Amino acid sequence: MLEYLTIPVTAFQQNCSLVWCSESRDAAVIDPGGDLPLILAEVQRLGLALRAIWLTHAHIDHAGGAGELAQSHQLPIIGPHEGDQFWIDGLPQQSAMFGFPPAQSFTPTRWLHDGDSVQIGQETLHVRHCPGHTPGHVVFHAPQIERVFVGDVLFAGSIGRTDFPQGNHEQLIASIVEKLWPMGERTVFIPGHGPESTLGRERLSNPYVGGT
């Protein structure tokens, strides 16, 4: 069975998530934006073996700790899509701009594309490319537990910002409607910030995409 734990990190309270296979105890960390000692303490507390870093996109609060964690624990960085290379290259500047600890740029071990999959232990998650917030944003769908890790594409009652470089509002709406809604109304999404919600609830009542 796939299990997960959400750990808010950084001053931006970004929802970093540990995901793991309950049988093997192998784990991946989604969007380690910072506060690495806190994340690693949870890995140890849960008795997990951290095997990979998965990134939804490369904004500082999601990817700021990825380079350091990959280097210190010899972990592959999986994702996002190549469209976010310029954000990765700019991580040192992003960290200085927003008052974060110095962040390393890096080259992901593997870029992700729409229709790809990632595996941890005996569990597989499906990748969808969902541009709009950033051009290279991806999400990780776990249909076996009706969950999807959406980064900053969709929030409870809101949607991702599109006023950053290469953001695109029309693309973001299309990503939500064409990629997320087909995952099913009962699917719970874990956003990059704030509480979980269901796709059905947001499709009904979200002021930005309700009724789409």
ChimeraX attribute file (.defattr): number of C-alpha atoms within 10 A of each C-alpha:
attribute: neighborCount
match mode: 1-to-1
recipient: residues
	/A:1	12
	/A:2	20
	/A:3	13
	/A:4	15
	/A:5	15
	/A:6	17
	/A:7	16
	/A:8	21
	/A:9	22
	/A:10	20
	/A:11	12
	/A:12	14
	/A:13	15
	/A:14	23
	/A:15	27
	/A:16	30
	/A:17	23
	/A:18	24
	/A:19	22
	/A:20	28
	/A:21	21
	/A:22	16
	/A:23	11
	/A:24	14
	/A:25	20
	/A:26	20
	/A:27	25
	/A:28	27
	/A:29	24
	/A:30	27
	/A:31	28
	/A:32	30
	/A:33	27
	/A:34	27
	/A:35	17
	/A:36	17
	/A:37	9
	/A:38	12
	/A:39	20
	/A:40	16
	/A:41	11
	/A:42	15
	/A:43	20
	/A:44	11
	/A:45	9
	/A:46	12
	/A:47	12
	/A:48	20
	/A:49	16
	/A:50	21
	/A:51	19
	/A:52	22
	/A:53	24
	/A:54	27
	/A:55	29
	/A:56	31
	/A:57	31
	/A:58	28
	/A:59	22
	/A:60	28
	/A:61	26
	/A:62	25
	/A:63	27
	/A:64	29
	/A:65	24
	/A:66	30
	/A:67	23
	/A:68	19
	/A:69	19
	/A:70	18
	/A:71	13
	/A:72	9
	/A:73	11
	/A:74	12
	/A:75	18
	/A:76	20
	/A:77	25
	/A:78	20
	/A:79	27
	/A:80	27
	/A:81	26
	/A:82	19
	/A:83	17
	/A:84	22
	/A:85	19
	/A:86	15
	/A:87	22
	/A:88	26
	/A:89	15
	/A:90	17
	/A:91	24
	/A:92	18
	/A:93	18
	/A:94	20
	/A:95	18
	/A:96	13
	/A:97	10
	/A:98	12
	/A:99	10
	/A:100	19
	/A:101	15
	/A:102	15
	/A:103	23
	/A:104	19
	/A:105	22
	/A:106	16
	/A:107	15
	/A:108	22
	/A:109	14
	/A:110	14
	/A:111	18
	/A:112	25
	/A:113	18
	/A:114	14
	/A:115	9
	/A:116	13
	/A:117	14
	/A:118	16
	/A:119	15
	/A:120	19
	/A:121	18
	/A:122	14
	/A:123	19
	/A:124	17
	/A:125	20
	/A:126	16
	/A:127	23
	/A:128	23
	/A:129	21
	/A:130	30
	/A:131	28
	/A:132	26
	/A:133	28
	/A:134	29
	/A:135	24
	/A:136	25
	/A:137	30
	/A:138	28
	/A:139	31
	/A:140	25
	/A:141	23
	/A:142	20
	/A:143	15
	/A:144	11
	/A:145	12
	/A:146	15
	/A:147	23
	/A:148	23
	/A:149	25
	/A:150	23
	/A:151	28
	/A:152	27
	/A:153	27
	/A:154	29
	/A:155	23
	/A:156	19
	/A:157	17
	/A:158	16
	/A:159	21
	/A:160	20
	/A:161	16
	/A:162	18
	/A:163	12
	/A:164	10
	/A:165	11
	/A:166	16
	/A:167	17
	/A:168	17
	/A:169	17
	/A:170	11
	/A:171	17
	/A:172	24
	/A:173	22
	/A:174	16
	/A:175	22
	/A:176	22
	/A:177	14
	/A:178	13
	/A:179	15
	/A:180	23
	/A:181	16
	/A:182	11
	/A:183	18
	/A:184	14
	/A:185	16
	/A:186	13
	/A:187	22
	/A:188	21
	/A:189	25
	/A:190	26
	/A:191	26
	/A:192	28
	/A:193	19
	/A:194	14
	/A:195	12
	/A:196	15
	/A:197	18
	/A:198	19
	/A:199	25
	/A:200	17
	/A:201	16
	/A:202	23
	/A:203	20
	/A:204	13
	/A:205	14
	/A:206	19
	/A:207	12
	/A:208	14
	/A:209	18
	/A:210	14
	/A:211	10
	/A:212	14
